[in-house]
């Protein structure tokens, strides 16, 4: 079956469901939505309404990032909560499965990495705003109906997860990686009570209008685990110096201490944050190395990936320095 035929079949299924939701409305064509990182991601209109459709790629198993029904499940469980998320409009479990969610207006810009730039005062306010959103996410009851959470993943499990990714990167691209993994494995901290985790929480995955967060998106790797896993990753994006040769300075952006204060909101400081800071840098090095390997294998062509080796090495070196 050709790709065009597969897309046509998906479009027909989407149209059928949206017509039921919007009787008499004209349903537009599926349009590829730039920036989608999992499965197939489209935008579609139904009358005046606009939706984002995520679908399992034909011929692929609905696992990992392609498990779009899992993403729909967490969005449905968070609907109406203190965590802003797009509403789920339709779910079709017939394989290849798909779901449609409300199209949330706004921009998701990572101040130290992304274009276009946003005013420094806006970037600052957004980061402090989403620190509070992260606190509310971690306060979500994991017994919320419909969530059906996986077994909690502790710090050891998270380390093993990203160690596998780092090991898939050619050794020459990750100098010092084995020593970093050994240090992390030797000093795994005691766990905290597990919470709902986004897995990739940062401004680049939160749609904002002006200074207000309107929708947390990209739930491909949500899980249940130690809150410091999300927090250590989020804090990584507070300083351009964490991304050698890639990041840019943003005057007035809140630093780690200020973001931690906003997240804690008067609660006691969390222990062993340095270990989770180092884990976040290892995770970033693993992701960058994985993307560079895919580029060199011709699976994802992006010449900018060739700029990454010095940054990957610096990430690993910085992580080792944090651990002492």
C-alpha positions, 0 to 999 in steps of 0.5 A, spaced: 500 500 500 502 506 498 503 512 502 498 516 499 493 511 500 495 510 507 494 517 508 487 517 504 485 512 509 487 515 515 483 522 512 477 518 511 477 515 518 478 522 521 473 525 517 468 520 519 469 522 526 469 529 526 463 530 521 459 526 527 462 531 532 460 537 527 454 535 523 454 539 517 461 542 517 466 541 512 472 537 514 479 540 511 484 536 508 490 533 513 496 537 513 503 535 516 504 539 522 511 541 522 515 540 529 511 533 530 516 528 534 512 522 534 508 518 529 504 522 524 502 529 526 497 533 522 492 539 523 485 539 520 479 543 520 472 542 521 468 548 520 471 553 524 474 548 529 481 546 528 485 540 531 491 536 531 491 529 529 496 524 531 497 517 528 501 511 528 505 510 522 502 504 518 506 498 518 509 500 525 507 497 532 504 502 537 509 502 542 514 507 545 513 514 541 508 511 536 503 509 542 499 515 540 493 512 545 497 512 551 498 520 549 491 521 549 490 517 555 494 522 559 491 528 556 484 525 557 486 524 565 489 531 565 483 534 562 480 540 567 486 539 572 490 545 574 495 542 568 493 546 562 493 541 556 489 540 549 482 537 550 481 530 546 476 530 541 476 523 538 480 517 539 480 511 534 483 505 537 483 501 530 490 500 528 493 504 525 490 508 531 489 515 532 487 521 536 485 528 535 486 534 540 484 541 540 489 545 536 492 550 542 494 557 540 500 559 542 508 559 541 513 554 544 520 557 544 526 555 548 529 561 549 536 559 549 536 555 543 530 556 539 528 561 533 524 566 533 527 570 539 522 572 544 523 578 549 527 577 555 522 579 560 517 574 556 521 569 556 523 570 564 516 570 566 514 564 562 519 560 565 517 562 572 510 560 570 511 553 567 515 552 574 509 552 577 505 548 572 511 543 573 509 543 581 502 542 579 503 536 574 507 533 580 501 534 585 497 530 580 494 524 583 496 518 579 490 514 581 486 519 576 481 515 573 483 513 566 490 515 567 492 507 568 499 509 569 505 504 568 509 502 574 514 507 577 520 508 574 526 510 580 532 513 579 536 507 577 531 505 572 531 512 569 539 511 568 538 504 565 533 507 560 538 513 557 544 509 558 541 504 553 541 510 548 548 513 550 551 506 548 547 506 542 551 512 540 558 511 537 564 511 542 568 516 538 562 521 539 561 520 547 568 521 550 568 519 557 561 517 557 563 510 560 566 513 566 560 518 567 555 512 567 559 508 572 559 515 576 552 515 576 551 508 577 555 508 583 551 514 587 544 513 585 540 517 590 534 514 595 528 515 591 522 520 593 515 518 592 513 517 585 509 522 581 506 523 574 512 525 570 512 529 563 519 526 561 521 532 556 518 538 560 521 545 558 518 551 555 519 548 548 514 543 550 509 548 553 505 553 548 504 560 551 500 566 549 504 572 552 506 570 559 501 565 560 502 557 559 496 555 555 497 547 553 503 542 555 504 538 549 508 532 547 507 527 552 510 521 548 515 519 554 510 521 560 511 516 566 511 515 573 517 516 577 522 521 581 520 528 581 527 530 580 527 527 573 523 532 570 526 537 575 533 536 573 531 536 565 527 542 566 533 546 570 538 544 564 534 549 559 535 555 564 542 557 562 545 557 555 552 555 558 549 548 558 549 548 551 556 549 548 556 552 541 549 552 541 546 556 546 545 563 546 545 568 552 538 571 554 539 577 559 534 576 565 532 569 564 531 566 571 537 561 574 536 554 577 535 557 584 530 562 582 526 556 578 527 551 584 524 556 589 518 557 584 517 550 583 518 548 591 513 554 593 516 554 600 517 547 601 523 544 603 529 543 598 530 537 594 536 532 596 541 530 591 539 535 585 546 535 583 545 527 581 539 529 577 543 535 574 548 530 571 543 525 569 539 530 565 546 532 561 547 525 560 540 524 557 541 530 553 548 527 550 545 521 549 539 524 545 544 528 541 548 523 539 542 518 537 540 524 532 547 525 530 548 517 528 541 517 525 543 523 520 550 520 519 546 513 517 541 517 512 535 516 517 534 523 518 538 528 514 540 534 518 546 538 516 546 542 523 547 535 526 554 535 524 555 541 529 554 536 535 560 532 537 563 538 541 557 539 545 556 532 546 563 531 549 562 538 553 555 535 556 558 529 558 564 533 561 560 538 565 556 532 568 562 529 570 564 535 573 557 536 577 559 529 580 565 531 583 
